[in-house]
Amino acid sequence: MSFNAKALVRQTQVPIAQLDGSAGTTFCTKWFYATVDTFATVATAGYFNGARAQLKAGDQIEVACTASNKGGLYQVTAVPAVNNVTVTPAVLA
């Protein structure tokens, strides 16, 4: 299967705090995406190219892979203008 834009839903968007403690003018967005694809497929460079206009580096995508009953969190690492959108499993500290 391939990326389905209708299955990508914005959960929340918050301003990124600045060093002086003020709210910034840039935002971090958390998305939810459900698919029958595997995690390996979802992590493939270019899988999220269809969402290039919505995503930006630093965003997080919570993914539910329904066929395998597994879930996980990905960090968007790059959204270039012409090359592939890339994601990586998010590191939770």
KOLPADREN-343700 format. One record per residue: residue number from 0; x, y, z of N, C-alpha, C, O, CB in turn; residue in one letter. Coordinates in steps of 0.2 Angstrom, whole numbers, plus 5000, padded with zeros to 4 digits. Glycine has a CB too. Layout:
N
   pos    n.x    n.y    n.z   ca.x   ca.y   ca.z    c.x    c.y    c.z    o.x    o.y    o.z   cb.x   cb.y   cb.z   code
   NUM      X      Y      Z      X      Y      Z      X      Y      Z      X      Y      Z      X      Y      Z      a
...
//
This chain:
93
   pos    n.x    n.y    n.z   ca.x   ca.y   ca.z    c.x    c.y    c.z    o.x    o.y    o.z   cb.x   cb.y   cb.z   code
     0   5004   4994   5000   5000   5000   5000   5004   5006   5000   5011   5006   5001   4995   5000   5006      m
     1   5002   5012   4999   5005   5018   4999   5002   5023   5004   4997   5022   5007   5006   5021   4992      s
     2   5006   5029   5005   5003   5034   5009   4996   5036   5007   4995   5037   5001   5008   5040   5009      f
     3   4992   5037   5012   4985   5040   5011   4984   5046   5015   4984   5046   5021   4980   5034   5014      n
     4   4984   5052   5012   4983   5058   5015   4977   5059   5020   4978   5063   5025   4983   5064   5010      a
     5   4972   5055   5018   4966   5056   5022   4967   5053   5029   4963   5054   5034   4960   5053   5019      k
     6   4972   5048   5030   4973   5045   5036   4978   5049   5041   4980   5046   5046   4976   5038   5035      a
     7   4981   5054   5038   4986   5058   5042   4982   5064   5045   4979   5068   5042   4992   5061   5038      l
     8   4981   5064   5052   4977   5069   5056   4982   5073   5061   4985   5070   5064   4971   5066   5059      v
     9   4981   5080   5060   4985   5084   5065   4981   5083   5072   4975   5084   5073   4985   5091   5063      r
    10   4985   5081   5077   4983   5081   5084   4983   5087   5088   4979   5089   5091   4986   5075   5088      q
    11   4989   5090   5087   4991   5096   5091   4996   5100   5088   5001   5097   5085   4992   5094   5099      t
    12   4996   5106   5089   5002   5111   5087   5003   5116   5092   4999   5119   5095   5000   5114   5080      q
    13   5010   5116   5095   5012   5121   5100   5017   5125   5098   5022   5123   5094   5013   5117   5106      v
    14   5018   5131   5100   5024   5135   5099   5030   5133   5102   5029   5130   5108   5022   5143   5101      p
    15   5035   5133   5099   5042   5131   5102   5044   5137   5107   5045   5142   5105   5047   5129   5097      i
    16   5046   5135   5113   5048   5140   5118   5055   5142   5116   5059   5138   5114   5048   5137   5125      a
    17   5056   5148   5117   5063   5152   5115   5067   5152   5122   5064   5150   5127   5061   5159   5113      q
    18   5073   5153   5121   5078   5153   5126   5076   5158   5132   5078   5157   5138   5085   5155   5124      l
    19   5073   5164   5130   5071   5169   5135   5064   5167   5138   5062   5171   5142   5070   5175   5131      d
    20   5061   5161   5137   5055   5158   5140   5049   5160   5136   5044   5158   5138   5055   5161   5147      g
    21   5049   5165   5131   5044   5167   5127   5041   5161   5122   5045   5157   5120   5045   5173   5124      s
    22   5035   5162   5120   5033   5157   5115   5035   5160   5108   5035   5165   5107   5025   5157   5115      a
    23   5038   5155   5105   5041   5157   5098   5035   5158   5093   5029   5157   5094   5046   5152   5096      g
    24   5038   5159   5087   5033   5160   5081   5034   5154   5076   5030   5153   5071   5035   5166   5077      t
    25   5038   5149   5078   5038   5142   5075   5034   5137   5079   5034   5138   5085   5045   5140   5073      t
    26   5032   5132   5076   5028   5127   5079   5030   5120   5078   5033   5118   5073   5021   5128   5077      f
    27   5029   5116   5083   5030   5109   5083   5023   5105   5082   5019   5107   5086   5034   5106   5089      c
    28   5022   5101   5078   5016   5098   5076   5016   5091   5078   5021   5087   5076   5013   5099   5069      t
    29   5011   5088   5081   5011   5081   5082   5005   5078   5078   4999   5081   5078   5010   5079   5089      k
    30   5006   5073   5074   5001   5070   5069   5000   5063   5071   5004   5060   5075   5004   5070   5062      w
    31   4994   5060   5069   4992   5053   5070   4991   5050   5063   4988   5054   5059   4986   5052   5074      f
    32   4994   5044   5062   4993   5041   5055   4991   5034   5056   4995   5030   5060   4999   5042   5051      y
    33   4986   5031   5053   4984   5024   5054   4985   5021   5047   4983   5024   5042   4977   5023   5057      a
    34   4988   5015   5047   4989   5012   5040   4989   5004   5041   4990   5002   5047   4995   5014   5037      t
    35   4988   5000   5036   4990   4993   5036   4997   4992   5034   4999   4986   5034   4985   4990   5031      v
    36   5000   4997   5032   5008   4996   5030   5012   4994   5036   5010   4995   5042   5010   5002   5027      d
    37   5018   4991   5035   5022   4989   5041   5026   4995   5043   5026   5000   5039   5027   4984   5038      t
    38   5029   4995   5049   5034   5000   5051   5040   5001   5046   5042   5007   5045   5036   4999   5058      f
    39   5042   4996   5043   5048   4997   5038   5046   5000   5032   5049   5005   5030   5050   4989   5036      a
    40   5039   4999   5030   5037   5003   5024   5036   5010   5026   5038   5015   5022   5030   5000   5022      t
    41   5033   5012   5032   5032   5019   5034   5038   5023   5034   5039   5029   5033   5028   5019   5040      v
    42   5044   5019   5037   5050   5023   5038   5054   5024   5031   5059   5027   5032   5054   5019   5043      a
    43   5052   5021   5026   5055   5022   5020   5055   5029   5017   5050   5032   5018   5052   5017   5014      t
    44   5061   5031   5015   5062   5038   5013   5057   5039   5007   5056   5035   5002   5069   5040   5010      a
    45   5053   5045   5007   5048   5046   5002   5041   5044   5004   5036   5046   5000   5050   5043   4996      g
    46   5040   5040   5009   5033   5037   5010   5029   5043   5012   5023   5043   5009   5034   5033   5017      y
    47   5031   5048   5015   5026   5054   5017   5027   5060   5012   5025   5065   5014   5028   5056   5024      f
    48   5030   5058   5006   5030   5064   5001   5023   5067   5000   5023   5073   4998   5033   5061   4995      n
    49   5018   5063   5000   5011   5066   4999   5009   5071   5004   5004   5075   5003   5006   5061   4998      g
    50   5013   5072   5009   5011   5076   5015   5016   5082   5015   5017   5085   5020   5010   5073   5021      a
    51   5020   5083   5010   5026   5088   5010   5023   5095   5012   5027   5098   5016   5029   5088   5003      r
    52   5018   5097   5010   5015   5103   5011   5013   5104   5019   5013   5110   5021   5009   5105   5007      a
    53   5012   5099   5022   5009   5099   5029   5015   5098   5034   5015   5101   5039   5004   5094   5031      q
    54   5020   5094   5032   5025   5092   5037   5031   5096   5037   5032   5100   5032   5027   5085   5036      l
    55   5035   5097   5043   5041   5100   5043   5046   5096   5048   5043   5092   5052   5040   5108   5045      k
    56   5052   5097   5047   5057   5094   5051   5056   5095   5058   5054   5101   5060   5064   5096   5049      a
    57   5056   5090   5062   5054   5091   5070   5047   5089   5072   5046   5088   5077   5055   5098   5072      g
    58   5043   5089   5067   5036   5086   5068   5037   5079   5070   5041   5075   5069   5031   5087   5062      d
    59   5032   5077   5074   5031   5070   5076   5025   5067   5073   5020   5070   5073   5031   5069   5084      q
    60   5026   5060   5071   5020   5056   5068   5019   5050   5072   5023   5046   5072   5021   5055   5061      i
    61   5013   5050   5076   5012   5043   5079   5008   5039   5074   5003   5041   5071   5007   5045   5086      e
    62   5011   5033   5073   5009   5028   5068   5006   5022   5071   5009   5019   5076   5015   5027   5064      v
    63   5000   5020   5069   4997   5014   5071   4997   5009   5064   4993   5011   5059   4989   5015   5073      a
    64   5000   5004   5065   5000   4999   5059   4995   4994   5061   4997   4989   5065   5008   4996   5058      c
    65   4989   4994   5058   4984   4990   5061   4984   4983   5059   4982   4979   5062   4978   4993   5058      t
    66   4988   4981   5053   4988   4974   5051   4992   4970   5056   4991   4964   5057   4991   4974   5044      a
    67   4997   4974   5059   5002   4970   5064   5000   4972   5071   5003   4969   5076   5009   4972   5063      s
    68   4995   4976   5072   4993   4978   5079   4999   4981   5083   5000   4980   5089   4990   4973   5083      n
    69   5003   4985   5080   5009   4989   5083   5008   4996   5082   5005   4999   5077   5015   4986   5080      k
    70   5011   5000   5086   5011   5007   5085   5018   5010   5087   5022   5006   5090   5006   5010   5090      g
    71   5020   5016   5085   5026   5019   5087   5026   5026   5085   5021   5029   5082   5031   5016   5083      g
    72   5031   5030   5087   5032   5037   5086   5038   5038   5081   5043   5036   5082   5033   5041   5092      l
    73   5037   5042   5076   5042   5044   5071   5043   5052   5072   5039   5056   5073   5040   5042   5064      y
    74   5049   5054   5071   5051   5061   5070   5053   5062   5063   5056   5058   5059   5058   5062   5075      q
    75   5050   5068   5060   5051   5070   5054   5058   5073   5054   5059   5078   5057   5046   5075   5051      v
    76   5063   5070   5050   5070   5073   5050   5071   5077   5044   5076   5082   5044   5074   5067   5049      t
    77   5068   5077   5038   5069   5081   5033   5063   5082   5028   5059   5077   5027   5075   5079   5029      a
    78   5061   5088   5026   5056   5089   5021   5059   5094   5016   5057   5100   5015   5050   5092   5025      v
    79   5063   5091   5011   5066   5095   5006   5061   5097   5001   5056   5093   5000   5072   5092   5003      p
    80   5062   5102   4997   5058   5104   4992   5057   5099   4986   5051   5099   4983   5060   5111   4989      a
    81   5062   5096   4985   5062   5091   4979   5063   5084   4980   5061   5080   4977   5066   5094   4973      v
    82   5067   5083   4985   5069   5076   4987   5064   5073   4992   5059   5076   4994   5076   5075   4990      n
    83   5066   5067   4994   5061   5063   4999   5060   5066   5006   5065   5068   5009   5063   5056   4999      n
    84   5054   5066   5008   5053   5067   5015   5056   5061   5019   5054   5055   5017   5045   5068   5017      v
    85   5059   5062   5025   5062   5057   5028   5060   5057   5036   5059   5062   5038   5070   5056   5028      t
    86   5059   5051   5039   5057   5050   5046   5062   5045   5049   5065   5041   5046   5049   5048   5047      v
    87   5062   5046   5056   5066   5041   5059   5062   5039   5066   5058   5044   5068   5073   5043   5061      t
    88   5063   5033   5069   5059   5032   5075   5062   5037   5080   5067   5039   5081   5061   5025   5078      p
    89   5057   5040   5084   5058   5045   5089   5062   5042   5095   5060   5037   5097   5052   5049   5091      a
    90   5066   5046   5098   5070   5044   5104   5066   5047   5110   5065   5053   5110   5077   5046   5104      v
    91   5063   5043   5114   5060   5046   5120   5064   5046   5126   5067   5040   5128   5053   5042   5121      l
    92   5066   5052   5129   5070   5052   5134   5067   5052   5141   5070   5053   5146   5075   5058   5133      a
//
